[in-house]
Amino acid sequence: MEEHQKHRNPNDHIVLVGDKPFMNYVTGVVMQFTTQNANEVVIKARGKFISRAVDIAEVTTKRFLEGTVDTAGIKIGSEDFENKEGRQVRVSTVEITLIKK
Amino acid sequence: MEEHQKHRNPNDHIVLVGDKPFMNYVTGVVMQFTTQNANEVVIKARGKFISRAVDIAEVTTKRFLEGTVDTAGIKIGSEDFENKEGRQVRVSTVEITLIKK
């Protein structure tokens, strides 16, 4: 379990952003609020995927779930990890929390 | 003047992130706090540069000005504009506010 997830309830709704098609993530967030009835969804991303996480939050709150879901908070941070060449590298992280109004 | 800047004091310290070398922006932020004695610096970015804005904030607060400058708040938003083909497109924006402790 990653450090920043330790204090989270395991039932929390989390979407981790990677390089799948953009709409997969938007649909994932929307479905957690609708079919899974979540009150809160956290969008997490690292490095270059941070811009995408913001796009997903904006498209969800301003288009698909406009008026019913808001961005409640945004946290940024850094993680150190070893890359495939064995060097210690630093990467920025973001957590965007969306909540049902 | 852009819409989201209307209510800002013209003396506010703003760094707009683009595709110049990464360290130019870090140095720019650091110098505003040090030689220009700013109490607050706002890092702004749009689209793909949002990830970079987060990197700049993290490197500034965790390395160069560790212990003296913190991330005070992060806002995300969207802007509509006409691209060079004349089509209306949407782009995400971020504003990261750093403050002197």
N, CA and C atoms of all chains as a GROMACS GRO file, in nm:
protein
  606
    1MET      N    1   0.085  -0.121   0.000
    1MET     CA    2   0.000   0.000   0.000
    1MET      C    3   0.088   0.125   0.000
    2GLU      N    4   0.054   0.219  -0.085
    2GLU     CA    5   0.137   0.339  -0.092
    2GLU      C    6   0.119   0.428   0.031
    3GLU      N    7   0.224   0.500   0.063
    3GLU     CA    8   0.228   0.587   0.182
    3GLU      C    9   0.106   0.677   0.191
    4HIS      N   10   0.072   0.744   0.081
    4HIS     CA   11  -0.034   0.843   0.088
    4HIS      C   12  -0.174   0.780   0.093
    5GLN      N   13  -0.181   0.646   0.085
    5GLN     CA   14  -0.312   0.583   0.092
    5GLN      C   15  -0.339   0.524   0.231
    6LYS      N   16  -0.237   0.524   0.317
    6LYS     CA   17  -0.247   0.457   0.446
    6LYS      C   18  -0.366   0.500   0.529
    7HIS      N   19  -0.394   0.629   0.527
    7HIS     CA   20  -0.498   0.680   0.616
    7HIS      C   21  -0.636   0.684   0.550
    8ARG      N   22  -0.645   0.628   0.433
    8ARG     CA   23  -0.773   0.630   0.362
    8ARG      C   24  -0.856   0.508   0.400
    9ASN      N   25  -0.985   0.528   0.399
    9ASN     CA   26  -1.078   0.418   0.413
    9ASN      C   27  -1.067   0.332   0.287
   10PRO      N   28  -1.056   0.199   0.301
   10PRO     CA   29  -1.043   0.115   0.181
   10PRO      C   30  -1.165   0.122   0.089
   11ASN      N   31  -1.277   0.173   0.143
   11ASN     CA   32  -1.396   0.186   0.058
   11ASN      C   33  -1.399   0.315  -0.023
   12ASP      N   34  -1.299   0.399  -0.002
   12ASP     CA   35  -1.295   0.523  -0.078
   12ASP      C   36  -1.290   0.494  -0.228
   13HIS      N   37  -1.348   0.583  -0.304
   13HIS     CA   38  -1.351   0.568  -0.449
   13HIS      C   39  -1.235   0.644  -0.511
   14ILE      N   40  -1.142   0.570  -0.571
   14ILE     CA   41  -1.020   0.630  -0.625
   14ILE      C   42  -1.007   0.596  -0.773
   15VAL      N   43  -0.971   0.695  -0.854
   15VAL     CA   44  -0.943   0.672  -0.996
   15VAL      C   45  -0.798   0.713  -1.020
   16LEU      N   46  -0.715   0.618  -1.063
   16LEU     CA   47  -0.574   0.645  -1.088
   16LEU      C   48  -0.555   0.667  -1.238
   17VAL      N   49  -0.504   0.784  -1.274
   17VAL     CA   50  -0.497   0.824  -1.415
   17VAL      C   51  -0.368   0.774  -1.480
   18GLY      N   52  -0.383   0.708  -1.594
   18GLY     CA   53  -0.269   0.660  -1.673
   18GLY      C   54  -0.291   0.694  -1.819
   19ASP      N   55  -0.242   0.606  -1.908
   19ASP     CA   56  -0.248   0.640  -2.050
   19ASP      C   57  -0.360   0.570  -2.128
   20LYS      N   58  -0.462   0.522  -2.057
   20LYS     CA   59  -0.579   0.471  -2.129
   20LYS      C   60  -0.653   0.588  -2.195
   21PRO      N   61  -0.749   0.557  -2.285
   21PRO     CA   62  -0.822   0.667  -2.351
   21PRO      C   63  -0.889   0.758  -2.247
   22PHE      N   64  -0.884   0.888  -2.275
   22PHE     CA   65  -0.934   0.991  -2.183
   22PHE      C   66  -1.073   0.961  -2.129
   23MET      N   67  -1.165   0.923  -2.220
   23MET     CA   68  -1.304   0.905  -2.178
   23MET      C   69  -1.323   0.786  -2.084
   24ASN      N   70  -1.231   0.690  -2.086
   24ASN     CA   71  -1.238   0.580  -1.988
   24ASN      C   72  -1.240   0.634  -1.846
   25TYR      N   73  -1.155   0.733  -1.820
   25TYR     CA   74  -1.143   0.788  -1.685
   25TYR      C   75  -1.265   0.872  -1.648
   26VAL      N   76  -1.311   0.952  -1.745
   26VAL     CA   77  -1.430   1.035  -1.720
   26VAL      C   78  -1.549   0.944  -1.689
   27THR      N   79  -1.567   0.842  -1.772
   27THR     CA   80  -1.676   0.747  -1.750
   27THR      C   81  -1.661   0.678  -1.615
   28GLY      N   82  -1.539   0.642  -1.579
   28GLY     CA   83  -1.512   0.578  -1.451
   28GLY      C   84  -1.555   0.665  -1.334
   29VAL      N   85  -1.520   0.795  -1.340
   29VAL     CA   86  -1.557   0.887  -1.232
   29VAL      C   87  -1.709   0.905  -1.229
   30VAL      N   88  -1.769   0.928  -1.345
   30VAL     CA   89  -1.914   0.950  -1.353
   30VAL      C   90  -1.990   0.829  -1.297
   31MET      N   91  -1.945   0.708  -1.334
   31MET     CA   92  -2.015   0.588  -1.287
   31MET      C   93  -2.002   0.566  -1.137
   32GLN      N   94  -1.889   0.606  -1.080
   32GLN     CA   95  -1.876   0.593  -0.934
   32GLN      C   96  -1.980   0.680  -0.864
   33PHE      N   97  -2.006   0.799  -0.919
   33PHE     CA   98  -2.106   0.887  -0.858
   33PHE      C   99  -2.249   0.839  -0.886
   34THR      N  100  -2.270   0.782  -1.004
   34THR     CA  101  -2.406   0.746  -1.043
   34THR      C  102  -2.440   0.602  -1.004
   35THR      N  103  -2.389   0.504  -1.077
   35THR     CA  104  -2.429   0.366  -1.050
   35THR      C  105  -2.376   0.314  -0.915
   36GLN      N  106  -2.258   0.366  -0.870
   36GLN     CA  107  -2.205   0.317  -0.742
   36GLN      C  108  -2.240   0.408  -0.626
   37ASN      N  109  -2.308   0.519  -0.657
   37ASN     CA  110  -2.360   0.609  -0.554
   37ASN      C  111  -2.254   0.663  -0.458
   38ALA      N  112  -2.133   0.686  -0.506
   38ALA     CA  113  -2.027   0.744  -0.422
   38ALA      C  114  -2.061   0.889  -0.387
   39ASN      N  115  -2.022   0.933  -0.268
   39ASN     CA  116  -2.034   1.074  -0.231
   39ASN      C  117  -1.907   1.151  -0.260
   40GLU      N  118  -1.797   1.076  -0.275
   40GLU     CA  119  -1.666   1.138  -0.295
   40GLU      C  120  -1.583   1.048  -0.385
   41VAL      N  121  -1.517   1.108  -0.485
   41VAL     CA  122  -1.425   1.033  -0.571
   41VAL      C  123  -1.294   1.110  -0.575
   42VAL      N  124  -1.182   1.036  -0.558
   42VAL     CA  125  -1.051   1.100  -0.562
   42VAL      C  126  -0.978   1.060  -0.691
   43ILE      N  127  -0.940   1.160  -0.770
   43ILE     CA  128  -0.864   1.138  -0.894
   43ILE      C  129  -0.716   1.157  -0.860
   44LYS      N  130  -0.635   1.051  -0.882
   44LYS     CA  131  -0.493   1.059  -0.850
   44LYS      C  132  -0.410   1.046  -0.976
   45ALA      N  133  -0.298   1.121  -0.983
   45ALA     CA  134  -0.208   1.111  -1.098
   45ALA      C  135  -0.068   1.149  -1.055
   46ARG      N  136   0.029   1.103  -1.137
   46ARG     CA  137   0.170   1.139  -1.114
   46ARG      C  138   0.229   1.192  -1.245
   47GLY      N  139   0.331   1.278  -1.231
   47GLY     CA  140   0.409   1.324  -1.346
   47GLY      C  141   0.325   1.386  -1.455
   48LYS      N  142   0.350   1.342  -1.579
   48LYS     CA  143   0.284   1.403  -1.695
   48LYS      C  144   0.132   1.381  -1.695
   49PHE      N  145   0.083   1.285  -1.616
   49PHE     CA  146  -0.061   1.258  -1.614
   49PHE      C  147  -0.139   1.356  -1.527
   50ILE      N  148  -0.067   1.447  -1.460
   50ILE     CA  149  -0.133   1.546  -1.374
   50ILE      C  150  -0.226   1.637  -1.456
   51SER      N  151  -0.179   1.682  -1.573
   51SER     CA  152  -0.262   1.767  -1.659
   51SER      C  153  -0.392   1.695  -1.695
   52ARG      N  154  -0.379   1.566  -1.724
   52ARG     CA  155  -0.495   1.483  -1.758
   52ARG      C  156  -0.594   1.473  -1.644
   53ALA      N  157  -0.541   1.459  -1.522
   53ALA     CA  158  -0.628   1.449  -1.404
   53ALA      C  159  -0.712   1.576  -1.391
   54VAL      N  160  -0.651   1.690  -1.418
   54VAL     CA  161  -0.725   1.818  -1.412
   54VAL      C  162  -0.832   1.822  -1.521
   55ASP      N  163  -0.797   1.777  -1.643
   55ASP     CA  164  -0.896   1.770  -1.752
   55ASP      C  165  -1.015   1.682  -1.713
   56ILE      N  166  -0.985   1.568  -1.652
   56ILE     CA  167  -1.091   1.474  -1.613
   56ILE      C  168  -1.183   1.538  -1.508
   57ALA      N  169  -1.122   1.605  -1.410
   57ALA     CA  170  -1.202   1.673  -1.306
   57ALA      C  171  -1.288   1.782  -1.368
   58GLU      N  172  -1.232   1.860  -1.460
   58GLU     CA  173  -1.306   1.971  -1.521
   58GLU      C  174  -1.420   1.921  -1.610
   59VAL      N  175  -1.393   1.820  -1.691
   59VAL     CA  176  -1.497   1.768  -1.781
   59VAL      C  177  -1.609   1.702  -1.699
   60THR      N  178  -1.572   1.636  -1.590
   60THR     CA  179  -1.674   1.573  -1.504
   60THR      C  180  -1.761   1.679  -1.437
   61THR      N  181  -1.699   1.779  -1.376
   61THR     CA  182  -1.776   1.876  -1.295
   61THR      C  183  -1.844   1.984  -1.380
   62LYS      N  184  -1.788   2.016  -1.499
   62LYS     CA  185  -1.844   2.124  -1.580
   62LYS      C  186  -1.934   2.074  -1.693
   63ARG      N  187  -1.927   1.945  -1.724
   63ARG     CA  188  -2.009   1.896  -1.833
   63ARG      C  189  -2.099   1.780  -1.790
   64PHE      N  190  -2.039   1.665  -1.758
   64PHE     CA  191  -2.121   1.546  -1.734
   64PHE      C  192  -2.203   1.553  -1.606
   65LEU      N  193  -2.146   1.606  -1.499
   65LEU     CA  194  -2.218   1.611  -1.372
   65LEU      C  195  -2.230   1.755  -1.322
   66GLU      N  196  -2.246   1.847  -1.417
   66GLU     CA  197  -2.256   1.989  -1.385
   66GLU      C  198  -2.372   2.014  -1.290
   67GLY      N  199  -2.346   2.087  -1.183
   67GLY     CA  200  -2.452   2.120  -1.088
   67GLY      C  201  -2.471   2.018  -0.979
   68THR      N  202  -2.413   1.897  -0.995
   68THR     CA  203  -2.432   1.795  -0.891
   68THR      C  204  -2.300   1.754  -0.825
   69VAL      N  205  -2.188   1.774  -0.894
   69VAL     CA  206  -2.057   1.737  -0.838
   69VAL      C  207  -1.961   1.855  -0.850
   70ASP      N  208  -1.886   1.879  -0.743
   70ASP     CA  209  -1.790   1.990  -0.738
   70ASP      C  210  -1.650   1.940  -0.704
   71THR      N  211  -1.548   2.020  -0.742
   71THR     CA  212  -1.412   1.995  -0.694
   71THR      C  213  -1.402   2.049  -0.552
   72ALA      N  214  -1.374   1.960  -0.456
   72ALA     CA  215  -1.372   2.000  -0.314
   72ALA      C  216  -1.233   2.036  -0.266
   73GLY      N  217  -1.130   1.977  -0.326
   73GLY     CA  218  -0.995   2.005  -0.280
   73GLY      C  219  -0.892   1.943  -0.370
   74ILE      N  220  -0.774   2.004  -0.372
   74ILE     CA  221  -0.664   1.956  -0.455
   74ILE      C  222  -0.538   1.956  -0.371
   75LYS      N  223  -0.470   1.840  -0.368
   75LYS     CA  224  -0.342   1.832  -0.296
   75LYS      C  225  -0.233   1.796  -0.395
   76ILE      N  226  -0.117   1.862  -0.380
   76ILE     CA  227  -0.002   1.822  -0.461
   76ILE      C  228   0.107   1.771  -0.368
   77GLY      N  229   0.197   1.688  -0.423
   77GLY     CA  230   0.305   1.633  -0.343
   77GLY      C  231   0.414   1.580  -0.434
   78SER      N  232   0.511   1.514  -0.373
   78SER     CA  233   0.623   1.454  -0.447
   78SER      C  234   0.645   1.312  -0.396
   79GLU      N  235   0.690   1.225  -0.486
   79GLU     CA  236   0.730   1.090  -0.446
   79GLU      C  237   0.868   1.062  -0.503
   80ASP      N  238   0.949   0.993  -0.424
   80ASP     CA  239   1.078   0.947  -0.473
   80ASP      C  240   1.066   0.800  -0.507
   81PHE      N  241   1.118   0.762  -0.621
   81PHE     CA  242   1.122   0.618  -0.651
   81PHE      C  243   1.242   0.588  -0.739
   82GLU      N  244   1.272   0.457  -0.754
   82GLU     CA  245   1.386   0.415  -0.833
   82GLU      C  246   1.339   0.384  -0.975
   83ASN      N  247   1.398   0.448  -1.074
   83ASN     CA  248   1.355   0.420  -1.211
   83ASN      C  249   1.422   0.292  -1.264
   84LYS      N  250   1.390   0.255  -1.388
   84LYS     CA  251   1.438   0.125  -1.435
   84LYS      C  252   1.590   0.119  -1.455
   85GLU      N  253   1.655   0.236  -1.457
   85GLU     CA  254   1.802   0.237  -1.460
   85GLU      C  255   1.862   0.236  -1.318
   86GLY      N  256   1.777   0.225  -1.217
   86GLY     CA  257   1.825   0.217  -1.080
   86GLY      C  258   1.856   0.350  -1.015
   87ARG      N  259   1.818   0.461  -1.081
   87ARG     CA  260   1.845   0.593  -1.022
   87ARG      C  261   1.725   0.643  -0.943
   88GLN      N  262   1.753   0.715  -0.834
   88GLN     CA  263   1.646   0.776  -0.756
   88GLN      C  264   1.592   0.897  -0.832
   89VAL      N  265   1.464   0.897  -0.859
   89VAL     CA  266   1.405   1.013  -0.926
   89VAL      C  267   1.285   1.062  -0.846
   90ARG      N  268   1.251   1.188  -0.869
   90ARG     CA  269   1.141   1.251  -0.798
   90ARG      C  270   1.028   1.274  -0.897
   91VAL      N  271   0.906   1.250  -0.855
   91VAL     CA  272   0.792   1.278  -0.942
   91VAL      C  273   0.685   1.350  -0.862
   92SER      N  274   0.620   1.446  -0.926
   92SER     CA  275   0.511   1.518  -0.859
   92SER      C  276   0.383   1.436  -0.865
   93THR      N  277   0.296   1.459  -0.766
   93THR     CA  278   0.169   1.387  -0.760
   93THR      C  279   0.055   1.486  -0.737
   94VAL      N  280  -0.065   1.443  -0.774
   94VAL     CA  281  -0.182   1.525  -0.746
   94VAL      C  282  -0.297   1.436  -0.700
   95GLU      N  283  -0.378   1.488  -0.610
   95GLU     CA  284  -0.503   1.421  -0.568
   95GLU      C  285  -0.613   1.525  -0.575
   96ILE      N  286  -0.710   1.501  -0.662
   96ILE     CA  287  -0.823   1.594  -0.678
   96ILE      C  288  -0.947   1.525  -0.622
   97THR      N  289  -1.007   1.586  -0.520
   97THR     CA  290  -1.125   1.527  -0.456
   97THR      C  291  -1.252   1.593  -0.509
   98LEU      N  292  -1.339   1.510  -0.567
   98LEU     CA  293  -1.469   1.557  -0.615
   98LEU      C  294  -1.576   1.511  -0.517
   99ILE      N  295  -1.672   1.598  -0.488
   99ILE     CA  296  -1.780   1.558  -0.398
   99ILE      C  297  -1.916   1.590  -0.457
  100LYS      N  298  -2.013   1.506  -0.418
  100LYS     CA  299  -2.152   1.528  -0.455
  100LYS      C  300  -2.204   1.645  -0.373
  101LYS      N  301  -2.275   1.737  -0.439
  101LYS     CA  302  -2.328   1.855  -0.368
  101LYS      C  303  -2.439   1.818  -0.271
  102MET      N  304  -0.673   4.216  -2.058
  102MET     CA  305  -0.651   4.145  -1.931
  102MET      C  306  -0.743   4.023  -1.926
  103GLU      N  307  -0.688   3.911  -1.886
  103GLU     CA  308  -0.769   3.790  -1.884
  103GLU      C  309  -0.872   3.795  -1.771
  104GLU      N  310  -0.982   3.727  -1.795
  104GLU     CA  311  -1.095   3.725  -1.701
  104GLU      C  312  -1.052   3.693  -1.558
  105HIS      N  313  -0.972   3.586  -1.544
  105HIS     CA  314  -0.939   3.541  -1.409
  105HIS      C  315  -0.837   3.631  -1.341
  106GLN      N  316  -0.786   3.732  -1.412
  106GLN     CA  317  -0.690   3.823  -1.350
  106GLN      C  318  -0.756   3.953  -1.304
  107LYS      N  319  -0.882   3.972  -1.339
  107LYS     CA  320  -0.948   4.100  -1.314
  107LYS      C  321  -0.943   4.146  -1.169
  108HIS      N  322  -0.960   4.050  -1.078
  108HIS     CA  323  -0.970   4.090  -0.938
  108HIS      C  324  -0.836   4.089  -0.867
  109ARG      N  325  -0.730   4.071  -0.943
  109ARG     CA  326  -0.597   4.065  -0.881
  109ARG      C  327  -0.537   4.205  -0.873
  110ASN      N  328  -0.459   4.222  -0.770
  110ASN     CA  329  -0.380   4.342  -0.757
  110ASN      C  330  -0.272   4.338  -0.866
  111PRO      N  331  -0.252   4.447  -0.939
  111PRO     CA  332  -0.150   4.446  -1.045
  111PRO      C  333  -0.008   4.422  -0.991
  112ASN      N  334   0.009   4.440  -0.860
  112ASN     CA  335   0.141   4.416  -0.802
  112ASN      C  336   0.165   4.270  -0.765
  113ASP      N  337   0.061   4.188  -0.781
  113ASP     CA  338   0.077   4.047  -0.749
  113ASP      C  339   0.189   3.987  -0.834
  114HIS      N  340   0.254   3.888  -0.776
  114HIS     CA  341   0.363   3.821  -0.845
  114HIS      C  342   0.312   3.695  -0.912
  115ILE      N  343   0.315   3.695  -1.044
  115ILE     CA  344   0.259   3.585  -1.121
  115ILE      C  345   0.366   3.526  -1.213
  116VAL      N  346   0.374   3.393  -1.219
  116VAL     CA  347   0.465   3.325  -1.311
  116VAL      C  348   0.378   3.240  -1.403
  117LEU      N  349   0.382   3.268  -1.532
  117LEU     CA  350   0.301   3.194  -1.630
  117LEU      C  351   0.390   3.089  -1.696
  118VAL      N  352   0.352   2.963  -1.682
  118VAL     CA  353   0.437   2.852  -1.727
  118VAL      C  354   0.416   2.820  -1.874
  119GLY      N  355   0.525   2.812  -1.949
  119GLY     CA  356   0.521   2.775  -2.091
  119GLY      C  357   0.631   2.674  -2.118
  120ASP      N  358   0.689   2.680  -2.240
  120ASP     CA  359   0.785   2.577  -2.277
  120ASP      C  360   0.932   2.620  -2.269
  121LYS      N  361   0.959   2.725  -2.192
  121LYS     CA  362   1.101   2.759  -2.166
  121LYS      C  363   1.163   2.651  -2.077
  122PRO      N  364   1.296   2.651  -2.064
  122PRO     CA  365   1.359   2.549  -1.978
  122PRO      C  366   1.302   2.553  -1.836
  123PHE      N  367   1.284   2.434  -1.780
  123PHE     CA  368   1.221   2.417  -1.649
  123PHE      C  369   1.280   2.510  -1.542
  124MET      N  370   1.414   2.516  -1.535
  124MET     CA  371   1.478   2.591  -1.427
  124MET      C  372   1.455   2.742  -1.439
  125ASN      N  373   1.424   2.791  -1.559
  125ASN     CA  374   1.390   2.934  -1.573
  125ASN      C  375   1.274   2.969  -1.481
  126TYR      N  376   1.174   2.881  -1.476
  126TYR     CA  377   1.055   2.910  -1.397
  126TYR      C  378   1.083   2.897  -1.247
  127VAL      N  379   1.159   2.794  -1.212
  127VAL     CA  380   1.194   2.776  -1.070
  127VAL      C  381   1.273   2.898  -1.023
  128THR      N  382   1.373   2.937  -1.101
  128THR     CA  383   1.453   3.054  -1.066
  128THR      C  384   1.365   3.178  -1.057
  129GLY      N  385   1.272   3.191  -1.149
  129GLY     CA  386   1.180   3.305  -1.148
  129GLY      C  387   1.100   3.312  -1.019
  130VAL      N  388   1.047   3.200  -0.976
  130VAL     CA  389   0.967   3.196  -0.852
  130VAL      C  390   1.057   3.226  -0.731
  131VAL      N  391   1.172   3.160  -0.727
  131VAL     CA  392   1.264   3.179  -0.613
  131VAL      C  393   1.305   3.325  -0.602
  132MET      N  394   1.337   3.388  -0.716
  132MET     CA  395   1.382   3.528  -0.712
  132MET      C  396   1.272   3.624  -0.669
  133GLN      N  397   1.149   3.592  -0.704
  133GLN     CA  398   1.039   3.679  -0.659
  133GLN      C  399   1.031   3.678  -0.506
  134PHE      N  400   1.053   3.561  -0.446
  134PHE     CA  401   1.048   3.553  -0.300
  134PHE      C  402   1.172   3.615  -0.236
  135THR      N  403   1.288   3.602  -0.302
  135THR     CA  404   1.413   3.646  -0.239
  135THR      C  405   1.446   3.790  -0.278
  136THR      N  406   1.492   3.814  -0.400
  136THR     CA  407   1.537   3.949  -0.435
  136THR      C  408   1.422   4.048  -0.444
  137GLN      N  409   1.300   4.000  -0.481
  137GLN     CA  410   1.188   4.095  -0.492
  137GLN      C  411   1.100   4.096  -0.367
  138ASN      N  412   1.136   4.011  -0.271
  138ASN     CA  413   1.070   4.010  -0.140
  138ASN      C  414   0.917   3.992  -0.145
  139ALA      N  415   0.871   3.912  -0.239
  139ALA     CA  416   0.726   3.884  -0.248
  139ALA      C  417   0.682   3.799  -0.130
  140ASN      N  418   0.558   3.820  -0.084
  140ASN     CA  419   0.501   3.732   0.019
  140ASN      C  420   0.419   3.621  -0.042
  141GLU      N  421   0.380   3.641  -0.168
  141GLU     CA  422   0.295   3.545  -0.236
  141GLU      C  423   0.331   3.542  -0.384
  142VAL      N  424   0.343   3.423  -0.442
  142VAL     CA  425   0.368   3.409  -0.585
  142VAL      C  426   0.265   3.310  -0.640
  143VAL      N  427   0.202   3.344  -0.753
  143VAL     CA  428   0.104   3.256  -0.814
  143VAL      C  429   0.162   3.197  -0.943
  144ILE      N  430   0.164   3.064  -0.949
  144ILE     CA  431   0.211   2.993  -1.068
  144ILE      C  432   0.088   2.955  -1.150
  145LYS      N  433   0.082   3.004  -1.274
  145LYS     CA  434  -0.034   2.976  -1.359
  145LYS      C  435   0.006   2.893  -1.480
  146ALA      N  436  -0.080   2.801  -1.521
  146ALA     CA  437  -0.053   2.721  -1.640
  146ALA      C  438  -0.184   2.674  -1.702
  147ARG      N  439  -0.175   2.639  -1.831
  147ARG     CA  440  -0.290   2.584  -1.903
  147ARG      C  441  -0.249   2.454  -1.972
  148GLY      N  442  -0.349   2.367  -1.993
  148GLY     CA  443  -0.328   2.246  -2.074
  148GLY      C  444  -0.213   2.160  -2.026
  149LYS      N  445  -0.128   2.120  -2.121
  149LYS     CA  446  -0.020   2.026  -2.088
  149LYS      C  447   0.083   2.084  -1.992
  150PHE      N  448   0.083   2.217  -1.974
  150PHE     CA  449   0.181   2.279  -1.885
  150PHE      C  450   0.141   2.271  -1.738
  151ILE      N  451   0.022   2.217  -1.711
  151ILE     CA  452  -0.024   2.205  -1.572
  151ILE      C  453   0.068   2.113  -1.491
  152SER      N  454   0.111   2.001  -1.551
  152SER     CA  455   0.201   1.908  -1.480
  152SER      C  456   0.331   1.981  -1.441
  153ARG      N  457   0.378   2.064  -1.533
  153ARG     CA  458   0.499   2.142  -1.510
  153ARG      C  459   0.484   2.242  -1.397
  154ALA      N  460   0.367   2.304  -1.391
  154ALA     CA  461   0.340   2.402  -1.285
  154ALA      C  462   0.350   2.333  -1.148
  155VAL      N  463   0.299   2.210  -1.140
  155VAL     CA  464   0.306   2.134  -1.014
  155VAL      C  465   0.452   2.101  -0.982
  156ASP      N  466   0.529   2.059  -1.084
  156ASP     CA  467   0.672   2.032  -1.063
  156ASP      C  468   0.745   2.156  -1.010
  157ILE      N  469   0.715   2.270  -1.067
  157ILE     CA  470   0.779   2.395  -1.027
  157ILE      C  471   0.745   2.428  -0.881
  158ALA      N  472   0.617   2.412  -0.845
  158ALA     CA  473   0.575   2.438  -0.707
  158ALA      C  474   0.645   2.342  -0.611
  159GLU      N  475   0.652   2.215  -0.648
  159GLU     CA  476   0.713   2.115  -0.560
  159GLU      C  477   0.863   2.136  -0.543
  160VAL      N  478   0.932   2.163  -0.653
  160VAL     CA  479   1.078   2.184  -0.645
  160VAL      C  480   1.108   2.312  -0.566
  161THR      N  481   1.024   2.412  -0.581
  161THR     CA  482   1.046   2.538  -0.507
  161THR      C  483   1.024   2.518  -0.357
  162THR      N  484   0.912   2.454  -0.320
  162THR     CA  485   0.878   2.443  -0.178
  162THR      C  486   0.951   2.330  -0.106
  163LYS      N  487   0.992   2.224  -0.180
  163LYS     CA  488   1.056   2.109  -0.114
  163LYS      C  489   1.207   2.112  -0.125
  164ARG      N  490   1.262   2.193  -0.213
  164ARG     CA  491   1.407   2.194  -0.229
  164ARG      C  492   1.466   2.334  -0.210
  165PHE      N  493   1.436   2.426  -0.303
  165PHE     CA  494   1.504   2.556  -0.299
  165PHE      C  495   1.462   2.644  -0.181
  166LEU      N  496   1.334   2.645  -0.149
  166LEU     CA  497   1.287   2.732  -0.039
  166LEU      C  498   1.218   2.649   0.069
  167GLU      N  499   1.272   2.528   0.090
  167GLU     CA  500   1.215   2.436   0.190
  167GLU      C  501   1.216   2.502   0.328
  168GLY      N  502   1.102   2.496   0.395
  168GLY     CA  503   1.093   2.551   0.530
  168GLY      C  504   1.055   2.698   0.534
  169THR      N  505   1.063   2.767   0.420
  169THR     CA  506   1.029   2.910   0.421
  169THR      C  507   0.908   2.942   0.333
  170VAL      N  508   0.880   2.857   0.233
  170VAL     CA  509   0.767   2.882   0.143
  170VAL      C  510   0.680   2.756   0.134
  171ASP      N  511   0.549   2.774   0.138
  171ASP     CA  512   0.453   2.663   0.132
  171ASP      C  513   0.353   2.683   0.018
  172THR      N  514   0.293   2.572  -0.026
  172THR     CA  515   0.180   2.581  -0.118
  172THR      C  516   0.056   2.614  -0.034
  173ALA      N  517  -0.006   2.728  -0.063
  173ALA     CA  518  -0.119   2.775   0.019
  173ALA      C  519  -0.253   2.734  -0.041
  174GLY      N  520  -0.259   2.720  -0.173
  174GLY     CA  521  -0.386   2.685  -0.235
  174GLY      C  522  -0.369   2.655  -0.382
  175ILE      N  523  -0.461   2.574  -0.433
  175ILE     CA  524  -0.458   2.535  -0.574
  175ILE      C  525  -0.599   2.547  -0.630
  176LYS      N  526  -0.612   2.620  -0.740
  176LYS     CA  527  -0.743   2.630  -0.807
  176LYS      C  528  -0.732   2.573  -0.946
  177ILE      N  529  -0.835   2.499  -0.988
  177ILE     CA  530  -0.839   2.454  -1.127
  177ILE      C  531  -0.962   2.514  -1.194
  178GLY      N  532  -0.956   2.525  -1.326
  178GLY     CA  533  -1.067   2.582  -1.400
  178GLY      C  534  -1.057   2.545  -1.547
  179SER      N  535  -1.146   2.604  -1.628
  179SER     CA  536  -1.147   2.579  -1.772
  179SER      C  537  -1.158   2.711  -1.844
  180GLU      N  538  -1.098   2.719  -1.963
  180GLU     CA  539  -1.114   2.836  -2.048
  180GLU      C  540  -1.155   2.789  -2.187
  181ASP      N  541  -1.244   2.864  -2.250
  181ASP     CA  542  -1.279   2.836  -2.389
  181ASP      C  543  -1.206   2.937  -2.476
  182PHE      N  544  -1.148   2.889  -2.584
  182PHE     CA  545  -1.089   2.983  -2.679
  182PHE      C  546  -1.095   2.926  -2.819
  183GLU      N  547  -1.067   3.013  -2.919
  183GLU     CA  548  -1.071   2.971  -3.058
  183GLU      C  549  -0.931   2.929  -3.101
  184ASN      N  550  -0.916   2.807  -3.152
  184ASN     CA  551  -0.782   2.765  -3.194
  184ASN      C  552  -0.751   2.819  -3.334
  185LYS      N  553  -0.632   2.787  -3.385
  185LYS     CA  554  -0.591   2.850  -3.512
  185LYS      C  555  -0.672   2.802  -3.632
  186GLU      N  556  -0.746   2.691  -3.616
  186GLU     CA  557  -0.839   2.647  -3.722
  186GLU      C  558  -0.978   2.710  -3.705
  187GLY      N  559  -0.993   2.799  -3.607
  187GLY     CA  560  -1.120   2.868  -3.587
  187GLY      C  561  -1.224   2.790  -3.509
  188ARG      N  562  -1.182   2.679  -3.449
  188ARG     CA  563  -1.277   2.599  -3.370
  188ARG      C  564  -1.271   2.636  -3.223
  189GLN      N  565  -1.390   2.631  -3.157
  189GLN     CA  566  -1.394   2.656  -3.013
  189GLN      C  567  -1.339   2.534  -2.939
  190VAL      N  568  -1.237   2.555  -2.860
  190VAL     CA  569  -1.182   2.444  -2.782
  190VAL      C  570  -1.177   2.483  -2.634
  191ARG      N  571  -1.172   2.380  -2.550
  191ARG     CA  572  -1.170   2.400  -2.406
  191ARG      C  573  -1.034   2.359  -2.354
  192VAL      N  574  -0.979   2.436  -2.262
  192VAL     CA  575  -0.851   2.398  -2.202
  192VAL      C  576  -0.861   2.416  -2.050
  193SER      N  577  -0.799   2.322  -1.978
  193SER     CA  578  -0.798   2.332  -1.832
  193SER      C  579  -0.690   2.430  -1.787
  194THR      N  580  -0.710   2.490  -1.671
  194THR     CA  581  -0.614   2.586  -1.616
  194THR      C  582  -0.584   2.550  -1.470
  195VAL      N  583  -0.470   2.597  -1.423
  195VAL     CA  584  -0.438   2.580  -1.281
  195VAL      C  585  -0.372   2.708  -1.228
  196GLU      N  586  -0.400   2.740  -1.103
  196GLU     CA  587  -0.331   2.848  -1.034
  196GLU      C  588  -0.285   2.794  -0.899
  197ILE      N  589  -0.154   2.792  -0.880
  197ILE     CA  590  -0.097   2.741  -0.755
  197ILE      C  591  -0.038   2.860  -0.678
  198THR      N  592  -0.090   2.885  -0.560
  198THR     CA  593  -0.045   2.999  -0.480
  198THR      C  594   0.056   2.954  -0.376
  199LEU      N  595   0.177   3.011  -0.384
  199LEU     CA  596   0.281   2.982  -0.285
  199LEU      C  597   0.292   3.103  -0.192
  200ILE      N  598   0.308   3.078  -0.062
  200ILE     CA  599   0.325   3.189   0.032
  200ILE      C  600   0.444   3.168   0.123
  201LYS      N  601   0.501   3.283   0.162
  201LYS     CA  602   0.611   3.282   0.259
  201LYS      C  603   0.551   3.249   0.395
  202LYS      N  604   0.617   3.160   0.468
  202LYS     CA  605   0.568   3.120   0.602
  202LYS      C  606   0.582   3.236   0.700
   0.00000   0.00000   0.00000
